[in-house]
């Protein structure tokens, strides 16, 4: 009892109480055992030094302070009460959209504050002479024209800190005789680079963590899925009766979908003709969608070449391209959703994610055509093409805001809610489309990343749009109901992060190509007169010699390779391979767990077999023992009679009859191999 440290005091006393020893010995052992345990406890208490106790106390205090601080900050978090209200009325699925919006707002606030602090404010301090662009808009304009300039981004805003062309390529000194100088071109370059790097780290970390939690760690699948749905699918943040009824319908639909999937799995596989028909239908739908994307891109490129359309309203002529792109982004999701119903995809979730990918690709195509036009031949025809590109991206952001707030929210949600209240049988209740509303947020953020270099204040414009969108959606969500289709907010969050990361990679890749390979404007901007924008960074370390093939240095070659498109592509490939490796490792672990689980089941069956064999042997032994005891009692009772005494004196009759009922014969007749084999298995 003293040697075994696993025995607690209660277990040790119970073991001592059940032992077959005298009471005096039990008291002596109990007294020695109690004193030994007290000595060990005192030694353990004395072994903790003052430094260790102080360190543990400080660690506990720090953890307590951090927990209290986190609880206090959670109550003053941005839109905390609004998010709690939304989550209580509509569940975590709808709240995930607003949480994603808040995350993008924080990212834009960081980029906007960094660019304003290191680029815009120094430019405002610096008093430079009028530039060539300023003379174009020096005339006085009326209030009407100034109001329209807010939407077009041109006119009064053309030669302001809003755009790239307004910034100087000289150093800033304040006051003028201050010996310290501020190199504005380098600050411009490094501010944009730090913004993009911070976004890359944030998105990569969020995506890998979400992918690991929702796909790698759960790659084994969920056992007893129906039990999990019944007992664990409820959203306990719901606080209203209507939301509870909608959640019940959602769980009902999800269970119905699972049952239908099992029913389809049990059915006979489709015939060759059915599979061929589905394949041809899907190929045709994909070809039609690719044709629509190609036609949309050609339409935008043709409008860009025509500059503007003839219109009596000048603002409409300037915003022709942006209005066309906004209309396409509004119509294409509905068109793709209608076409996807012809593909005969049974799973609703698969069809939803496929439509999300198609809509994202269509918006990337439209934005890519715009970037290709301005980074191509058009930049040679415009004296300050960077500012023109910034204006175009600004107009796209303004038009997207108008379409989202007026058409998607105003007409699609608020107006339909009013019609539903007055004519319920004709029009169904409006539903909050979380997927496509989130795609609108991703498109907004893509515009910000693409125009970050050409319009430094575009992140602040994006912040204004996100804040306005939040409050408008906050009001309109009360007029809608969540979708009754099953919506897995956790898995959808990973998909949205993947689409956001893809948009960031494409936007940053286009911007990186412009910085590394395209010559900036010669008459405006902080990098005028340089071969490339990246040459300003190389000039800081005197590394611009790598651009001359005959004068390349080792350091220049290293920078050339590290910042080349090949290195960027290699980084993406390495990241993809790492994700594939983690996924394969998770599958290997899942297979090993399944193998070990099967091995445990087999060992359990072996133990059950051995226990059954042992019980059978023990039953046989007990039966034989009872039989031998009865025979011994019969022989003893026979020996007490006069006939038994006579038989004992005469030696009995029938040579073998005298030993037939003896105990030795009874014990010898026991099945020794069987019960010995049972004890041998028990010992093993």
N, C-alpha and C positions, 0 to 999 in steps of 0.2 A: 504493500500500500504506500509506503514511503518512496519507493523507487519509481512508481508510475506517476508521472506528473499530470497525466490526463484525468486522473481521478479527482473529482471535486471532494470537498469535505463531506457533503451529504452522501455521495456515492460510496465513499470509503467507510463511513459509519454504517450505512446499510449493508455493505459487504461483510463488515465485521459482525454485525448483528445476526446475519444469516449463517455465519460460520458455525461449525459443530465443535465448539470449544467450551471450556468451563467459564463460568461467570467471572471468576477471579482473573483468569487470563485475559478475557475480553476487556475488563476494566483497566488492566495494566497496559494493554496495547492501545486502548483509546487515549489514556493519559499521555503516553509517549508520542502518539500520532498528533495530538493537539499541540503539544509543546513543540514538536518538529515543524508543524505548519506555521506556528507563530514566529519561530526563529527564521524560517525562510522568508516570510512576509516582511519582517524587520530588516533582513539583509537586503531584500529587493528595494525597500524604501530607502535604505541608507546608500544603495548603489547609485541612485539618481543624484548627480552633483548639483551644486547651486547654479552653475552655468547652464546646464541642460534644462533645469526647471525654469530659469529666466528666459532661455531661448524659446521654450515651448509656450510660455506665457505671452511673450511678445508676438509669436506667430499666431496664437489664438486671438490676440487683440487686433492684429492687422487684418485677419480674416473677418472679424466682427465689424471693424470699421468699413472694410470694403463692401460687406453685405449691406450695411446700413446706408452707405453712400449710394450703392446701386439702387436700393429701394427708393431713396429720396429722389434720385435722378429720373427714375421711371415715372414718377408722378409729374415731373416738369418737362417730360419729353414732348417733342413737337407733335401736336394734334393727338395727344394721348387720350383725352376724353372722347374726341370724335371717333378714334379707332375703336375704343372700347364699346361705344354705342353701336357702331357698324357691326362689330363682331358679335355683339349680343343679339342684334336683330336679324342678321343675315348669315352668321357663321364665319368660320375661318377662311372659306373659299373666296368670299367677296372681300374680306379684309386683306387677303394676300395682294390684291390689286393695289390697294391704297398703301400697303407697306412697301411694295415695289416702287410706287411713285415717290414715296418719301426717301427711299434710298437713292434714287436718281436725283432728287432735289439736293440732297447732301453732297453728292458728287459734283453737281453743277455749281453749288455754292463754293466748294473748295477751288474749283478751276477758275471761277469768276473772281474770287478774292485774290488768288495768286496772280492772275493777269492784271487786275486793276492795281494791285500793290506794287508790282515790279515793272509794269509796262505803261499802263494808262496814266497813273499819277505822275511818274517822272516826265512823261510827254506833256502833261498839262503844266508842269513846272517850267519846262523848257519853252522859252519864247522864241519861236523860229519865224523866219520871214515867210510871206505868202508863197505858196507853191503854185505849180502850173495848173493843178486841178481846181484851186480855189477861185481862179478867175472865171471859171465856167459858171459858177453859181454865186457871183458877187452881187447880182442885182437883187433888189428887194422883191420879196414875194408876199402874196396875201395870205390871210389866215386859211382860206380854203386850200391853197396849194400846200401850205405847211401841214394841214391835216392829212392830205393825201400822201405827203412825204412820209408820214408815220407808217403807212402801209407798204409803200414802195421801197423805202430805205434810200431813196435818191434825193436829189435836190439839196435841201439844207443839210442833210446828213451825209452827203457824199464826201465832203472834205472835213470830217470830224474824227475824233478818236474812235469812232465806231468801226472804221475800216483800216486796212493795212496801209493804204497809200498816204495816210496822214502822218505817219510816224517818221521821224528823222533818222538819218544814218550817222549822226554826229554824237559826240559824248556830251553828257549833261553835267553842268556845274551849278551848284546853288549854295551860297551866293556866287555871282560870276567870278569872283577872285578866289574862290575856294580851290586849293591845290588838288583836292580829291575829285576825281571825275567818275562819271557813271556811263559805262558803255551801253547805250540803249540797244543796238543790234544784238549784242551778246545776251543782254537781259531778255530780249524778245525771243531769241532762239531757245535759251535755257528754260524760260518760263513755259513755253509750249511743250518742250521735251519733258519737263518734270510733270506737267499735267497729264500727258499721255502715259508716262511711265507709272504714275500713281493709279491711273485708271486700269492699266494692264495688270498691276499687282492685285488691285482690289477685285477685279473680275476673275482673274485666274484663281485666286484664293477662294472666293465664294463659289465658283463653279466646281473646283476640285472637292471642296468640302461637301457641297450638296450632292455631287455625283457619288462620292464615297458613302455618304449616309443613306442615300435613297436607292442606289443601284448596286454598289459593290457589297456593302454589308448585308443587304437584303436579297442577294442573288440566289440564296438557297430557296427562296419562295416562302410562302406562308402556309403552314400546316393548319388543317381544320379551318378552312377559310370561312365556312358558314358560321361556325361558332364565333370566330373573330368578328364577323360582320354584325352578328346579333348582339354580342356583349361589348364590343369595343368600337363600333362605328359611330356612336353618338357623339355629337359636338356639345360638350358641357358648357361652352361659353354662350350658348343660345339662352336668351332671357325673355323672349316673347312667344306668344301662342302661335302666331302666324308662321314665324320662323321654325318653330318646332314641327308644325304640320308639314311644311315644305321639306324639312330634313327627313321626316318620316317617309314622305313620298320618294325622296332621293334614295334612301336606303332600300325601299321597296323596289325601285327601278333597278338598282344595282344587283339585288338578289335575283330579280327576274332575268337580268342579263347574264349572270353567272349560270343560272339554271338553263337558259337557252344555249349557252356555250357548251355545257355538258351534254345537252340533248343533241346538239349538232355533232359533237365528238362521237357520240354513240351511234349516230346515223351512218348509213353506208357512204363511203367516199363518193364525191361527185364523179360523174362519168367523164370520159375523155372529151366528149363534145361540150359539156358544161364548163370544164376547165379551159378549153380552147376559147369558148365564147367570152368568159370573164377576162382572159388574157388579152383578147382582141379589143374588148371594150376599154380596158385600162390603157392599152397602148393608144387607142384613138383619143381618149380623154387627155392623156399626157401630150399628145401631138397638138391637140386643139389649144391646150393651155400654153404650150411653148409658142404656138403661132400668135396667141393673144399677147404674150410678153414681147415677142419680136415686133409685132405691129405697134404696140404702145411705145416701145423704144424708138422706132422709126418716126412715129408721129412727133415725139418730143424733139428729136434731132432736126426734123424738118422745120418745126416752129422756131428752134434756136437759130437756124440759118436765115429764116425770114425776119429775125429780130423781133418784130411785133406785128400784130394785125391792125388793119385800118379800123378805127373806132372813133366815134364822136367823143367818148370819154377817154382822155389821155391815160388815166390811171389803169384802165382796162387794157389798153394797148401795151403798157409796160409790164403788166402782170399776166400776159397771155400764157407764158410757159408755166408759171407757178400755178395758175388756175387750172391748166390742163393736167398737170401732175397731181394736184390735189383732187381733181375729179376722178382721175384714174385710180388713185389710192382709195377713194371712197367706193367706187363701183366694183373693182376687181375682186375684193373678198367675197361679196355676194355672188358674183358670177362663178368664182371657183367653187364655192359651196354648192351651188346648183349642179355644176358639172361633176362634182365628187359623188353625187348620189347615183350616177350612172356606172360607177366602178364596182358596185356590188361588194363593198367592204362591209363585213358583218359587224366588226367592233367599232363602236362609236368613238372610242378614244383614239384608235389608229387613224380614223378618218379626220378627226379634229387636228391631230398633230401634223398630218400630211397637209392639210389646208394651211396651217400656220407656216409651215416651211415654204409652201408655194407663194403665199402672200408676202412673206419676208423676201423671197427671191425676186418677186416682181418689183417691190419697192427698191431693192438694191439695183436692179437693172435700170430703172428710171433715173436713180441718182447717179449711177455709173455713166449713163449716156451724157448727163449734164457735165460731169467732171471730165469726160473724154473730150467734149466739145471745147471747154475752156482751157484744158491743158494741151490741146492739140494745135491746130493751125490758127485758131482764133486769138491765141495769146500774141501772135506776131502782128496782128492787125489792130490791137488795142494798146494804147500807151501804158495804161495801168490796169491790166487784166485782173490782178489780184483783188482790187477793190470791186470790180464788176462781178467777179465770182462771189465775193462776200455779199454783195447786194442780192444776187440771185438766191443764195442760200437763206438769207434773211427773209426774202419774200416767200420762199417755200415754207419757212417756219410760221410766218404770219398766216398764210393761207391754210396750212394744216390746222392751226389753232381755230380758225373760223369754221372749217368743215367739222371738226370734232365737237365744238361747242354748239354750233347752230344746227347742223344736220343730224349728226349721230346722237347728241344728247337732247337737243331741243325738239327735233321732229321725231326721231326714232324712239325716244323714251318718254319725254314729258307730254308731247302732243298725243302719242298713242295711249298714254295713261288716261288722259282726259276723255278720249274717245271710248276707251274701255269702260270707264265709269258710267257713261251715258248710254252706250250701245254694247252691253256685254256679250250678247250672242254673236255679234258680227265680227268683232275684233278680239283676239286673245290678249291676255295681260302682257305688258312688256317685260322682257327678261334682260337682266344685265349680262351682256356678252363679255365675260371676263377675258377670254382669249384675245379677241380682236381689239378690245380696249387696251390690253397690255401691248399688243403689237403697235398701236398708235404711240405709246410711250417709247417703245424701242426705236421707232422711226424718228421721233423727236430727238432722241439722244444721238442717233446716227447723224442727223443734220448738224447737231452741235459739234460732234467730233470732226466732221468733214470741214466745217467752216471755222474751226477754232483758230487756225493760223491766219485766215483772211479777214475774219471779223472778231477781234479779241473780246468784244462785249457780247458775243452771241451766247456764251453760257449764262449771263445774267438775263438775257431775253428768254432763254430756255427756263430759267428759274421762275420768271414771271408767268410763263405759260403753264408750268406745272402747278404753281400756287393757284392760279385761276381755274385750272382743270380740277384740282382737288375740291374746291368749294362748290363748283358747279356740279360735279359728280356727287358730292356729299348731299346736295339737295335732290338731285334727280334719282339717286339710289332709293330714296324713300318712296318714289313713284313706281318702282319696279319690284320684281321678285327674282330671287336667285333661280338659276336654271335647275330644273328637277332632274336633269341628267347627272349621273355621278361625276363629281369633279374632285380629283385628287390634287389638292393644293400643293402637297409636298413634291410630288413628281412633276407637276406642272411648273413649279418654281425652278427646277433643274432645267427643264426645256426652255423656259424663258431666259435663264442665265446663259444657256448655250447659244440661243439666237442673238442675245445681246453681245456675247463675246465674238460671234461670227461677224456681226455688223461692225464691231470695233476693229477687228482685224482688217476687214476690207477698207474701212474709212482711213485707218492709220496707214495701211499699205499704200493707198493712193496718195496720201499726204507725204509719206516718206519718199515715194518716187519723185514727187514734185520738188522736195527739198534737196534730194541728192542728184537729180539729173536735169532739171529744167532751169534755164537761166531766168532770174527774176527781172522785173521791169527796170528799164534804165532811167526812168524819170521820176519814180516815186518809190516810197517804201524804205525801210531801214537797210535793205540789202541791194540797193541799186548800185550798178557798176561792178558787181561780182559775177563770176562765172556761174556759180551755184549758190544757193542759200547756205549750204553746208560749208562753203569756203570760209564763212565768218568764224565758224568754230575751229576749222583747221588753222586759220590765221592766228588764233590765240596761242597755239602751240608751235607756230611756224611749220605746220605740216602740210601746207598747201602745195608743196612740191610734188606730191604723189599724183597730181593731176597732169603733170608733164611726164610722159612715159620715160624720157631719157634721164630724169632727175629724181626718180623714186627712191625714197629711203626705206629702211626696214620698218621704222615706226609708222610711216605713211602707208606702207603695204598692210600692216596689221590693222590700222583703222579702216582702210579700204575694204578689207575682207570682213571685219566685224560688222560694218554698217552697210554692207552690200545687200541687195535683195536675196541673194543666195543664202546668206547667214540668217536672214529673217525667216526665209522658207525652211531652213534647216531647224531653226528653233521650234517652228510649228510642228514639223515632223517629229522631233524629239518629244515634244509634249504629247502628241497623239500616240506615239509608241509607248510612252510611259503610262498613259491611260489604258491602252490596250493590255499592257503587262499587268497592271493592277486588276483589270477585269479578268484576265486569264488566271491570275493568282487566286482571285476570289472563287472562280469556278473550280480550280484545283482543290482549294480548301473545302469547298462544298462537297466535292466528290469524296475527299478523305473523311469528312464528317459522316457522310452517308455510309461509307465502308465501315468505319468504326461503330456506327450505330447498328449496322447489320451484324457485326461481330459480337457486340454486346447482346443482341437478341439471341444469337446462336449459343453464346455462353449461358445465358439465362435458361434456354431450353435444356442445355446439358445439366445444369444444376437441378432443374425440375425433374429430369429423368433420374438423376442420382438420388434425389430425395425420395422419389417414388419407389425406387429399387430398395433403398434402405428401409422405408416404411413397410414394404412388403416382406422383407427379411425379418424385421422385428415382429410383424404380425405372425409369421410362421414360427418364430422362436417362442413367442408367448403361447401360441396354440399348442405347440409340442410340450412346453413346460406345464401347461394346465393338464394336458393328457397324461404326462408322467406323474403328476401329483395325484391325480385321480386313481391311477393304477396302484400307486404306493398305498393310498388309503384303503383301497379294496383288499390288497394283500395283507395290510395290517389288521383289518377287520376279520379276514379269513383265518389268520393265525390265532385269534382269540377264541375260536370255536373249538369243541372237542375233536371234530373231524380234522381241523387244521393241525391240532397237536399230534394226532395220530399220523397225519401225512408227514409232519416234521420228524417224528421218530422213525417212521418206516422209510423216509427218503422220497415219498411220493410215487406216482405212477406215470408212465409215459416219459421216457428219458428227457425230452426237450421241454416238458411242461413245467419243470421246477424252476426254470430261469426265464420263462416267457414273460412273466409279469413283474420281474425284478426292476428296481430303479436303474441298475446299470444297463439293462437291455433297453429301457425306455430312453435314457439319455444317449445311448449309442445309436438309436434309430433316428436321432435328429438330423436334419439335412445340414451337416457341418459346412460343406463348401458354399452353400447359399448364404448363411449368415456370416461366415468369415469374409466372403466377397463383399457383402454390404458394409461391414466395418472397415474393410480396406478402402472402399470408395469414400466413406465418411472421413477417414484419416487424410486422404488426399485432398 
